[in-house]
Amino acid sequence: MTAEEVAVKFEDHEHEIKSLKHRVTKCEEQNNTLNKLVNSVDVLAVNMKHMADEQKSQREHIEKLEKEPAEDYKHYKRLVIGCIITTVLGAVIGAGVATIL
């Protein structure tokens, strides 16, 4: 192998090395971008979990608020029925006592 052939091969190797360095640099940039994306997805997942927990808590609160009027209605319904029964029993007992006296 002559000195000229060695010089040509050396130049080819230098060109190949520069090309490889350029490709490695691009790969590193893509890797950094991918790492940022993975971190962003992790943060997004944590935020979504927090939002789901908050939504569950709000749903429970809303269900409680929705049930409250029905419970009040049941309470007042029992109270009115109790008053009516008390009035009828009072009238029957009063009529019975009035007939006895």
Biopython code that builds the backbone (N, CA, C, O; Angstrom):
import numpy as np
from Bio.PDB.StructureBuilder import StructureBuilder

atoms = [
    (1, "MET", "N", (0.840, -1.161, 0.000)),
    (1, "MET", "CA", (0.000, 0.000, 0.000)),
    (1, "MET", "C", (0.894, 1.235, 0.000)),
    (1, "MET", "O", (1.826, 1.348, 0.795)),
    (2, "THR", "N", (0.596, 2.128, -0.883)),
    (2, "THR", "CA", (1.418, 3.320, -1.024)),
    (2, "THR", "C", (0.926, 4.397, -0.075)),
    (2, "THR", "O", (-0.148, 4.297, 0.518)),
    (3, "ALA", "N", (1.729, 5.406, 0.045)),
    (3, "ALA", "CA", (1.379, 6.523, 0.930)),
    (3, "ALA", "C", (0.142, 7.229, 0.420)),
    (3, "ALA", "O", (-0.661, 7.731, 1.207)),
    (4, "GLU", "N", (-0.017, 7.272, -0.895)),
    (4, "GLU", "CA", (-1.190, 7.940, -1.487)),
    (4, "GLU", "C", (-2.461, 7.152, -1.155)),
    (4, "GLU", "O", (-3.488, 7.749, -0.832)),
    (5, "GLU", "N", (-2.402, 5.839, -1.232)),
    (5, "GLU", "CA", (-3.560, 5.012, -0.906)),
    (5, "GLU", "C", (-3.912, 5.146, 0.575)),
    (5, "GLU", "O", (-5.085, 5.207, 0.943)),
    (6, "VAL", "N", (-2.887, 5.192, 1.410)),
    (6, "VAL", "CA", (-3.115, 5.369, 2.846)),
    (6, "VAL", "C", (-3.768, 6.723, 3.098)),
    (6, "VAL", "O", (-4.680, 6.829, 3.918)),
    (7, "ALA", "N", (-3.314, 7.748, 2.406)),
    (7, "ALA", "CA", (-3.891, 9.089, 2.574)),
    (7, "ALA", "C", (-5.351, 9.095, 2.132)),
    (7, "ALA", "O", (-6.184, 9.709, 2.800)),
    (8, "VAL", "N", (-5.685, 8.434, 1.032)),
    (8, "VAL", "CA", (-7.065, 8.369, 0.533)),
    (8, "VAL", "C", (-7.935, 7.617, 1.541)),
    (8, "VAL", "O", (-9.031, 8.063, 1.882)),
    (9, "LYS", "N", (-7.432, 6.465, 2.018)),
    (9, "LYS", "CA", (-8.192, 5.696, 3.012)),
    (9, "LYS", "C", (-8.382, 6.504, 4.290)),
    (9, "LYS", "O", (-9.459, 6.483, 4.886)),
    (10, "PHE", "N", (-7.343, 7.214, 4.711)),
    (10, "PHE", "CA", (-7.419, 8.045, 5.910)),
    (10, "PHE", "C", (-8.478, 9.134, 5.725)),
    (10, "PHE", "O", (-9.252, 9.417, 6.640)),
    (11, "GLU", "N", (-8.505, 9.738, 4.541)),
    (11, "GLU", "CA", (-9.495, 10.781, 4.260)),
    (11, "GLU", "C", (-10.898, 10.186, 4.261)),
    (11, "GLU", "O", (-11.835, 10.805, 4.766)),
    (12, "ASP", "N", (-11.046, 8.992, 3.701)),
    (12, "ASP", "CA", (-12.356, 8.323, 3.712)),
    (12, "ASP", "C", (-12.804, 8.035, 5.148)),
    (12, "ASP", "O", (-13.974, 8.208, 5.490)),
    (13, "HIS", "N", (-11.867, 7.598, 5.974)),
    (13, "HIS", "CA", (-12.196, 7.319, 7.373)),
    (13, "HIS", "C", (-12.584, 8.595, 8.116)),
    (13, "HIS", "O", (-13.518, 8.587, 8.918)),
    (14, "GLU", "N", (-11.879, 9.680, 7.856)),
    (14, "GLU", "CA", (-12.224, 10.960, 8.484)),
    (14, "GLU", "C", (-13.629, 11.387, 8.085)),
    (14, "GLU", "O", (-14.403, 11.855, 8.920)),
    (15, "HIS", "N", (-13.957, 11.223, 6.802)),
    (15, "HIS", "CA", (-15.290, 11.579, 6.312)),
    (15, "HIS", "C", (-16.343, 10.699, 7.002)),
    (15, "HIS", "O", (-17.380, 11.201, 7.433)),
    (16, "GLU", "N", (-16.085, 9.421, 7.105)),
    (16, "GLU", "CA", (-17.009, 8.490, 7.747)),
    (16, "GLU", "C", (-17.168, 8.832, 9.226)),
    (16, "GLU", "O", (-18.277, 8.780, 9.756)),
    (17, "ILE", "N", (-16.080, 9.178, 9.891)),
    (17, "ILE", "CA", (-16.131, 9.555, 11.314)),
    (17, "ILE", "C", (-16.976, 10.810, 11.503)),
    (17, "ILE", "O", (-17.780, 10.872, 12.433)),
    (18, "LYS", "N", (-16.808, 11.811, 10.640)),
    (18, "LYS", "CA", (-17.605, 13.040, 10.739)),
    (18, "LYS", "C", (-19.084, 12.715, 10.544)),
    (18, "LYS", "O", (-19.944, 13.248, 11.245)),
    (19, "SER", "N", (-19.370, 11.834, 9.582)),
    (19, "SER", "CA", (-20.751, 11.440, 9.320)),
    (19, "SER", "C", (-21.340, 10.732, 10.553)),
    (19, "SER", "O", (-22.474, 10.999, 10.952)),
    (20, "LEU", "N", (-20.564, 9.844, 11.133)),
    (20, "LEU", "CA", (-21.031, 9.129, 12.327)),
    (20, "LEU", "C", (-21.230, 10.077, 13.510)),
    (20, "LEU", "O", (-22.193, 9.932, 14.264)),
    (21, "LYS", "N", (-20.329, 11.043, 13.675)),
    (21, "LYS", "CA", (-20.482, 12.027, 14.760)),
    (21, "LYS", "C", (-21.770, 12.819, 14.581)),
    (21, "LYS", "O", (-22.490, 13.085, 15.543)),
    (22, "HIS", "N", (-22.050, 13.194, 13.329)),
    (22, "HIS", "CA", (-23.266, 13.943, 13.037)),
    (22, "HIS", "C", (-24.499, 13.091, 13.364)),
    (22, "HIS", "O", (-25.460, 13.592, 13.950)),
    (23, "ARG", "N", (-24.475, 11.819, 12.992)),
    (23, "ARG", "CA", (-25.606, 10.942, 13.270)),
    (23, "ARG", "C", (-25.784, 10.717, 14.772)),
    (23, "ARG", "O", (-26.912, 10.669, 15.262)),
    (24, "VAL", "N", (-24.679, 10.579, 15.500)),
    (24, "VAL", "CA", (-24.750, 10.400, 16.955)),
    (24, "VAL", "C", (-25.326, 11.648, 17.604)),
    (24, "VAL", "O", (-26.127, 11.550, 18.533)),
    (25, "THR", "N", (-24.930, 12.815, 17.127)),
    (25, "THR", "CA", (-25.461, 14.067, 17.667)),
    (25, "THR", "C", (-26.970, 14.130, 17.470)),
    (25, "THR", "O", (-27.702, 14.513, 18.383)),
    (26, "LYS", "N", (-27.440, 13.754, 16.276)),
    (26, "LYS", "CA", (-28.884, 13.747, 16.025)),
    (26, "LYS", "C", (-29.591, 12.746, 16.931)),
    (26, "LYS", "O", (-30.674, 13.027, 17.446)),
    (27, "CYS", "N", (-28.982, 11.581, 17.126)),
    (27, "CYS", "CA", (-29.580, 10.574, 18.012)),
    (27, "CYS", "C", (-29.665, 11.090, 19.444)),
    (27, "CYS", "O", (-30.665, 10.862, 20.125)),
    (28, "GLU", "N", (-28.636, 11.777, 19.904)),
    (28, "GLU", "CA", (-28.653, 12.340, 21.255)),
    (28, "GLU", "C", (-29.755, 13.385, 21.392)),
    (28, "GLU", "O", (-30.445, 13.438, 22.410)),
    (29, "GLU", "N", (-29.918, 14.213, 20.369)),
    (29, "GLU", "CA", (-30.985, 15.217, 20.404)),
    (29, "GLU", "C", (-32.352, 14.543, 20.447)),
    (29, "GLU", "O", (-33.232, 14.964, 21.197)),
    (30, "GLN", "N", (-32.529, 13.492, 19.640)),
    (30, "GLN", "CA", (-33.798, 12.772, 19.652)),
    (30, "GLN", "C", (-34.029, 12.089, 20.995)),
    (30, "GLN", "O", (-35.154, 12.047, 21.493)),
    (31, "ASN", "N", (-32.973, 11.561, 21.570)),
    (31, "ASN", "CA", (-33.085, 10.914, 22.870)),
    (31, "ASN", "C", (-33.494, 11.927, 23.944)),
    (31, "ASN", "O", (-34.334, 11.628, 24.793)),
    (32, "ASN", "N", (-32.906, 13.112, 23.905)),
    (32, "ASN", "CA", (-33.277, 14.165, 24.861)),
    (32, "ASN", "C", (-34.737, 14.558, 24.683)),
    (32, "ASN", "O", (-35.464, 14.733, 25.660)),
    (33, "THR", "N", (-35.161, 14.696, 23.435)),
    (33, "THR", "CA", (-36.551, 15.046, 23.155)),
    (33, "THR", "C", (-37.490, 13.954, 23.660)),
    (33, "THR", "O", (-38.532, 14.239, 24.252)),
    (34, "LEU", "N", (-37.108, 12.707, 23.419)),
    (34, "LEU", "CA", (-37.922, 11.588, 23.883)),
    (34, "LEU", "C", (-37.996, 11.550, 25.408)),
    (34, "LEU", "O", (-39.052, 11.257, 25.968)),
    (35, "ASN", "N", (-36.886, 11.844, 26.084)),
    (35, "ASN", "CA", (-36.886, 11.884, 27.555)),
    (35, "ASN", "C", (-37.810, 12.982, 28.068)),
    (35, "ASN", "O", (-38.533, 12.785, 29.045)),
    (36, "LYS", "N", (-37.784, 14.133, 27.413)),
    (36, "LYS", "CA", (-38.688, 15.216, 27.813)),
    (36, "LYS", "C", (-40.137, 14.801, 27.628)),
    (36, "LYS", "O", (-40.991, 15.100, 28.464)),
    (37, "LEU", "N", (-40.410, 14.109, 26.528)),
    (37, "LEU", "CA", (-41.769, 13.644, 26.271)),
    (37, "LEU", "C", (-42.214, 12.638, 27.330)),
    (37, "LEU", "O", (-43.347, 12.703, 27.806)),
    (38, "VAL", "N", (-41.348, 11.725, 27.696)),
    (38, "VAL", "CA", (-41.675, 10.734, 28.724)),
    (38, "VAL", "C", (-41.952, 11.423, 30.054)),
    (38, "VAL", "O", (-42.898, 11.062, 30.754)),
    (39, "ASN", "N", (-41.142, 12.403, 30.403)),
    (39, "ASN", "CA", (-41.368, 13.140, 31.650)),
    (39, "ASN", "C", (-42.701, 13.885, 31.610)),
    (39, "ASN", "O", (-43.431, 13.922, 32.600)),
    (40, "SER", "N", (-43.010, 14.472, 30.464)),
    (40, "SER", "CA", (-44.285, 15.184, 30.326)),
    (40, "SER", "C", (-45.454, 14.229, 30.471)),
    (40, "SER", "O", (-46.454, 14.566, 31.105)),
    (41, "VAL", "N", (-45.344, 13.045, 29.895)),
    (41, "VAL", "CA", (-46.415, 12.053, 30.011)),
    (41, "VAL", "C", (-46.565, 11.608, 31.470)),
    (41, "VAL", "O", (-47.683, 11.412, 31.946)),
    (42, "ASP", "N", (-45.460, 11.450, 32.169)),
    (42, "ASP", "CA", (-45.528, 11.096, 33.593)),
    (42, "ASP", "C", (-46.265, 12.164, 34.390)),
    (42, "ASP", "O", (-47.132, 11.848, 35.206)),
    (43, "VAL", "N", (-45.925, 13.415, 34.157)),
    (43, "VAL", "CA", (-46.586, 14.521, 34.853)),
    (43, "VAL", "C", (-48.070, 14.543, 34.494)),
    (43, "VAL", "O", (-48.920, 14.753, 35.360)),
    (44, "LEU", "N", (-48.374, 14.328, 33.231)),
    (44, "LEU", "CA", (-49.766, 14.305, 32.785)),
    (44, "LEU", "C", (-50.534, 13.173, 33.466)),
    (44, "LEU", "O", (-51.681, 13.359, 33.873)),
    (45, "ALA", "N", (-49.916, 12.017, 33.590)),
    (45, "ALA", "CA", (-50.572, 10.877, 34.247)),
    (45, "ALA", "C", (-50.860, 11.189, 35.711)),
    (45, "ALA", "O", (-51.934, 10.865, 36.218)),
    (46, "VAL", "N", (-49.910, 11.814, 36.385)),
    (46, "VAL", "CA", (-50.118, 12.174, 37.793)),
    (46, "VAL", "C", (-51.258, 13.195, 37.910)),
    (46, "VAL", "O", (-52.103, 13.087, 38.798)),
    (47, "ASN", "N", (-51.274, 14.171, 37.019)),
    (47, "ASN", "CA", (-52.342, 15.173, 37.045)),
    (47, "ASN", "C", (-53.696, 14.540, 36.753)),
    (47, "ASN", "O", (-54.695, 14.898, 37.378)),
    (48, "MET", "N", (-53.739, 13.606, 35.811)),
    (48, "MET", "CA", (-54.997, 12.941, 35.486)),
    (48, "MET", "C", (-55.507, 12.126, 36.678)),
    (48, "MET", "O", (-56.709, 12.091, 36.945)),
    (49, "LYS", "N", (-54.590, 11.475, 37.386)),
    (49, "LYS", "CA", (-54.989, 10.703, 38.568)),
    (49, "LYS", "C", (-55.556, 11.639, 39.630)),
    (49, "LYS", "O", (-56.567, 11.333, 40.263)),
    (50, "HIS", "N", (-54.903, 12.772, 39.818)),
    (50, "HIS", "CA", (-55.396, 13.753, 40.798)),
    (50, "HIS", "C", (-56.782, 14.257, 40.389)),
    (50, "HIS", "O", (-57.678, 14.384, 41.224)),
    (51, "MET", "N", (-56.946, 14.539, 39.100)),
    (51, "MET", "CA", (-58.244, 15.009, 38.620)),
    (51, "MET", "C", (-59.325, 13.945, 38.803)),
    (51, "MET", "O", (-60.459, 14.271, 39.155)),
    (52, "ALA", "N", (-58.988, 12.689, 38.570)),
    (52, "ALA", "CA", (-59.958, 11.604, 38.742)),
    (52, "ALA", "C", (-60.360, 11.481, 40.213)),
    (52, "ALA", "O", (-61.536, 11.286, 40.523)),
    (53, "ASP", "N", (-59.395, 11.592, 41.108)),
    (53, "ASP", "CA", (-59.708, 11.545, 42.542)),
    (53, "ASP", "C", (-60.599, 12.712, 42.939)),
    (53, "ASP", "O", (-61.551, 12.539, 43.701)),
    (54, "GLU", "N", (-60.297, 13.891, 42.427)),
    (54, "GLU", "CA", (-61.100, 15.077, 42.733)),
    (54, "GLU", "C", (-62.512, 14.929, 42.177)),
    (54, "GLU", "O", (-63.485, 15.317, 42.823)),
    (55, "GLN", "N", (-62.617, 14.369, 40.980)),
    (55, "GLN", "CA", (-63.923, 14.164, 40.359)),
    (55, "GLN", "C", (-64.749, 13.170, 41.167)),
    (55, "GLN", "O", (-65.957, 13.347, 41.324)),
    (56, "LYS", "N", (-64.102, 12.125, 41.680)),
    (56, "LYS", "CA", (-64.803, 11.149, 42.511)),
    (56, "LYS", "C", (-65.326, 11.820, 43.775)),
    (56, "LYS", "O", (-66.461, 11.584, 44.190)),
    (57, "SER", "N", (-64.499, 12.649, 44.378)),
    (57, "SER", "CA", (-64.902, 13.363, 45.587)),
    (57, "SER", "C", (-66.088, 14.291, 45.300)),
    (57, "SER", "O", (-67.032, 14.362, 46.087)),
    (58, "GLN", "N", (-66.032, 14.989, 44.183)),
    (58, "GLN", "CA", (-67.124, 15.889, 43.819)),
    (58, "GLN", "C", (-68.403, 15.118, 43.518)),
    (58, "GLN", "O", (-69.497, 15.567, 43.858)),
    (59, "ARG", "N", (-68.265, 13.957, 42.883)),
    (59, "ARG", "CA", (-69.438, 13.130, 42.580)),
    (59, "ARG", "C", (-70.128, 12.711, 43.865)),
    (59, "ARG", "O", (-71.354, 12.766, 43.960)),
    (60, "GLU", "N", (-69.340, 12.287, 44.868)),
    (60, "GLU", "CA", (-69.913, 11.899, 46.157)),
    (60, "GLU", "C", (-70.628, 13.080, 46.809)),
    (60, "GLU", "O", (-71.708, 12.926, 47.380)),
    (61, "HIS", "N", (-70.021, 14.243, 46.719)),
    (61, "HIS", "CA", (-70.630, 15.435, 47.305)),
    (61, "HIS", "C", (-71.939, 15.780, 46.592)),
    (61, "HIS", "O", (-72.929, 16.123, 47.239)),
    (62, "ILE", "N", (-71.943, 15.689, 45.279)),
    (62, "ILE", "CA", (-73.150, 15.999, 44.507)),
    (62, "ILE", "C", (-74.256, 14.998, 44.814)),
    (62, "ILE", "O", (-75.416, 15.381, 44.962)),
    (63, "GLU", "N", (-73.904, 13.713, 44.912)),
    (63, "GLU", "CA", (-74.910, 12.711, 45.248)),
    (63, "GLU", "C", (-75.533, 12.999, 46.613)),
    (63, "GLU", "O", (-76.740, 12.849, 46.801)),
    (64, "LYS", "N", (-74.701, 13.412, 47.550)),
    (64, "LYS", "CA", (-75.207, 13.749, 48.883)),
    (64, "LYS", "C", (-76.169, 14.932, 48.793)),
    (64, "LYS", "O", (-77.224, 14.926, 49.428)),
    (65, "LEU", "N", (-75.807, 15.948, 48.005)),
    (65, "LEU", "CA", (-76.681, 17.113, 47.853)),
    (65, "LEU", "C", (-77.981, 16.751, 47.141)),
    (65, "LEU", "O", (-79.036, 17.305, 47.451)),
    (66, "GLU", "N", (-77.906, 15.827, 46.191)),
    (66, "GLU", "CA", (-79.117, 15.418, 45.474)),
    (66, "GLU", "C", (-80.057, 14.626, 46.369)),
    (66, "GLU", "O", (-81.275, 14.723, 46.218)),
    (67, "LYS", "N", (-79.516, 13.841, 47.300)),
    (67, "LYS", "CA", (-80.341, 13.020, 48.186)),
    (67, "LYS", "C", (-80.971, 13.836, 49.306)),
    (67, "LYS", "O", (-81.988, 13.427, 49.867)),
    (68, "GLU", "N", (-80.396, 14.967, 49.637)),
    (68, "GLU", "CA", (-80.864, 15.753, 50.777)),
    (68, "GLU", "C", (-82.328, 16.188, 50.641)),
    (68, "GLU", "O", (-83.073, 16.024, 51.606)),
    (69, "PRO", "N", (-82.785, 16.729, 49.511)),
    (69, "PRO", "CA", (-84.202, 17.104, 49.416)),
    (69, "PRO", "C", (-85.146, 15.909, 49.566)),
    (69, "PRO", "O", (-86.215, 16.042, 50.163)),
    (70, "ALA", "N", (-84.768, 14.746, 49.036)),
    (70, "ALA", "CA", (-85.612, 13.565, 49.167)),
    (70, "ALA", "C", (-85.716, 13.156, 50.631)),
    (70, "ALA", "O", (-86.790, 12.771, 51.095)),
    (71, "GLU", "N", (-84.613, 13.238, 51.355)),
    (71, "GLU", "CA", (-84.640, 12.895, 52.777)),
    (71, "GLU", "C", (-85.496, 13.889, 53.554)),
    (71, "GLU", "O", (-86.228, 13.500, 54.464)),
    (72, "ASP", "N", (-85.409, 15.177, 53.199)),
    (72, "ASP", "CA", (-86.261, 16.182, 53.844)),
    (72, "ASP", "C", (-87.726, 15.901, 53.553)),
    (72, "ASP", "O", (-88.573, 16.020, 54.439)),
    (73, "TYR", "N", (-88.033, 15.525, 52.297)),
    (73, "TYR", "CA", (-89.410, 15.226, 51.909)),
    (73, "TYR", "C", (-89.938, 14.051, 52.724)),
    (73, "TYR", "O", (-91.066, 14.092, 53.216)),
    (74, "LYS", "N", (-89.129, 13.006, 52.870)),
    (74, "LYS", "CA", (-89.545, 11.840, 53.653)),
    (74, "LYS", "C", (-89.814, 12.230, 55.106)),
    (74, "LYS", "O", (-90.778, 11.767, 55.715)),
    (75, "HIS", "N", (-88.951, 13.086, 55.650)),
    (75, "HIS", "CA", (-89.123, 13.524, 57.043)),
    (75, "HIS", "C", (-90.444, 14.279, 57.214)),
    (75, "HIS", "O", (-91.217, 13.987, 58.126)),
    (76, "TYR", "N", (-90.694, 15.237, 56.343)),
    (76, "TYR", "CA", (-91.916, 16.037, 56.471)),
    (76, "TYR", "C", (-93.154, 15.199, 56.159)),
    (76, "TYR", "O", (-94.213, 15.429, 56.742)),
    (77, "LYS", "N", (-93.036, 14.235, 55.249)),
    (77, "LYS", "CA", (-94.158, 13.346, 54.933)),
    (77, "LYS", "C", (-94.534, 12.539, 56.170)),
    (77, "LYS", "O", (-95.714, 12.419, 56.500)),
    (78, "ARG", "N", (-93.512, 11.971, 56.871)),
    (78, "ARG", "CA", (-93.778, 11.231, 58.102)),
    (78, "ARG", "C", (-94.408, 12.137, 59.165)),
    (78, "ARG", "O", (-95.314, 11.731, 59.892)),
    (79, "LEU", "N", (-93.906, 13.367, 59.237)),
    (79, "LEU", "CA", (-94.411, 14.311, 60.233)),
    (79, "LEU", "C", (-95.878, 14.642, 59.967)),
    (79, "LEU", "O", (-96.679, 14.686, 60.900)),
    (80, "VAL", "N", (-96.237, 14.873, 58.704)),
    (80, "VAL", "CA", (-97.628, 15.204, 58.365)),
    (80, "VAL", "C", (-98.531, 14.002, 58.634)),
    (80, "VAL", "O", (-99.610, 14.148, 59.208)),
    (81, "ILE", "N", (-98.084, 12.804, 58.215)),
    (81, "ILE", "CA", (-98.892, 11.603, 58.460)),
    (81, "ILE", "C", (-99.072, 11.387, 59.962)),
    (81, "ILE", "O", (-100.161, 11.030, 60.411)),
    (82, "GLY", "N", (-98.023, 11.600, 60.731)),
    (82, "GLY", "CA", (-98.117, 11.473, 62.188)),
    (82, "GLY", "C", (-99.109, 12.462, 62.773)),
    (82, "GLY", "O", (-99.876, 12.122, 63.674)),
    (83, "CYS", "N", (-99.093, 13.684, 62.264)),
    (83, "CYS", "CA", (-100.034, 14.706, 62.766)),
    (83, "CYS", "C", (-101.476, 14.317, 62.420)),
    (83, "CYS", "O", (-102.382, 14.480, 63.237)),
    (84, "ILE", "N", (-101.677, 13.802, 61.199)),
    (84, "ILE", "CA", (-103.032, 13.404, 60.796)),
    (84, "ILE", "C", (-103.526, 12.253, 61.667)),
    (84, "ILE", "O", (-104.667, 12.259, 62.129)),
    (85, "ILE", "N", (-102.653, 11.260, 61.889)),
    (85, "ILE", "CA", (-103.046, 10.120, 62.720)),
    (85, "ILE", "C", (-103.320, 10.581, 64.148)),
    (85, "ILE", "O", (-104.276, 10.123, 64.773)),
    (86, "THR", "N", (-102.500, 11.473, 64.661)),
    (86, "THR", "CA", (-102.704, 12.000, 66.016)),
    (86, "THR", "C", (-104.024, 12.751, 66.096)),
    (86, "THR", "O", (-104.743, 12.621, 67.087)),
    (87, "THR", "N", (-104.356, 13.528, 65.082)),
    (87, "THR", "CA", (-105.614, 14.285, 65.065)),
    (87, "THR", "C", (-106.805, 13.342, 65.031)),
    (87, "THR", "O", (-107.772, 13.517, 65.772)),
    (88, "VAL", "N", (-106.725, 12.336, 64.158)),
    (88, "VAL", "CA", (-107.844, 11.380, 64.063)),
    (88, "VAL", "C", (-108.007, 10.624, 65.381)),
    (88, "VAL", "O", (-109.122, 10.487, 65.884)),
    (89, "LEU", "N", (-106.898, 10.135, 65.941)),
    (89, "LEU", "CA", (-106.990, 9.426, 67.221)),
    (89, "LEU", "C", (-107.496, 10.345, 68.326)),
    (89, "LEU", "O", (-108.287, 9.934, 69.175)),
    (90, "GLY", "N", (-107.038, 11.577, 68.307)),
    (90, "GLY", "CA", (-107.519, 12.543, 69.314)),
    (90, "GLY", "C", (-109.011, 12.783, 69.172)),
    (90, "GLY", "O", (-109.723, 12.881, 70.171)),
    (91, "ALA", "N", (-109.490, 12.879, 67.931)),
    (91, "ALA", "CA", (-110.925, 13.097, 67.710)),
    (91, "ALA", "C", (-111.720, 11.878, 68.152)),
    (91, "ALA", "O", (-112.773, 12.007, 68.777)),
    (92, "VAL", "N", (-111.210, 10.691, 67.825)),
    (92, "VAL", "CA", (-111.932, 9.443, 68.221)),
    (92, "VAL", "C", (-111.956, 9.337, 69.742)),
    (92, "VAL", "O", (-113.000, 9.057, 70.330)),
    (93, "ILE", "N", (-110.816, 9.558, 70.373)),
    (93, "ILE", "CA", (-110.763, 9.474, 71.835)),
    (93, "ILE", "C", (-111.627, 10.556, 72.454)),
    (93, "ILE", "O", (-112.327, 10.308, 73.436)),
    (94, "GLY", "N", (-111.583, 11.772, 71.880)),
    (94, "GLY", "CA", (-112.421, 12.874, 72.399)),
    (94, "GLY", "C", (-113.907, 12.547, 72.249)),
    (94, "GLY", "O", (-114.691, 12.801, 73.163)),
    (95, "ALA", "N", (-114.298, 11.985, 71.102)),
    (95, "ALA", "CA", (-115.698, 11.613, 70.908)),
    (95, "ALA", "C", (-116.101, 10.510, 71.882)),
    (95, "ALA", "O", (-117.208, 10.512, 72.422)),
    (96, "GLY", "N", (-115.177, 9.566, 72.097)),
    (96, "GLY", "CA", (-115.481, 8.470, 73.039)),
    (96, "GLY", "C", (-115.646, 9.003, 74.444)),
    (96, "GLY", "O", (-116.566, 8.610, 75.161)),
    (97, "VAL", "N", (-114.746, 9.909, 74.843)),
    (97, "VAL", "CA", (-114.843, 10.499, 76.190)),
    (97, "VAL", "C", (-116.095, 11.352, 76.301)),
    (97, "VAL", "O", (-116.740, 11.376, 77.349)),
    (98, "ALA", "N", (-116.447, 12.062, 75.215)),
    (98, "ALA", "CA", (-117.644, 12.919, 75.257)),
    (98, "ALA", "C", (-118.903, 12.072, 75.381)),
    (98, "ALA", "O", (-119.849, 12.465, 76.065)),
    (99, "THR", "N", (-118.925, 10.930, 74.738)),
    (99, "THR", "CA", (-120.125, 10.077, 74.852)),
    (99, "THR", "C", (-120.198, 9.430, 76.237)),
    (99, "THR", "O", (-121.292, 9.207, 76.756)),
    (100, "ILE", "N", (-119.088, 9.138, 76.818)),
    (100, "ILE", "CA", (-119.098, 8.523, 78.144)),
    (100, "ILE", "C", (-119.541, 9.550, 79.175)),
    (100, "ILE", "O", (-120.283, 9.205, 80.095)),
    (101, "LEU", "N", (-119.123, 10.764, 79.054)),
    (101, "LEU", "CA", (-119.475, 11.762, 80.067)),
    (101, "LEU", "C", (-120.822, 12.292, 79.762)),
    (101, "LEU", "O", (-121.326, 13.149, 80.487)),
]
sb = StructureBuilder()
sb.init_structure("model")
sb.init_model(0)
sb.init_chain("A")
sb.init_seg("    ")
for serial, (resi, resn, name, xyz) in enumerate(atoms, 1):
    if name == "N":
        sb.init_residue(resn, " ", resi, " ")
    sb.init_atom(name, np.array(xyz, "f"), 0.0, 1.0, " ", f" {name:<3s}", serial, name[0])
structure = sb.get_structure()
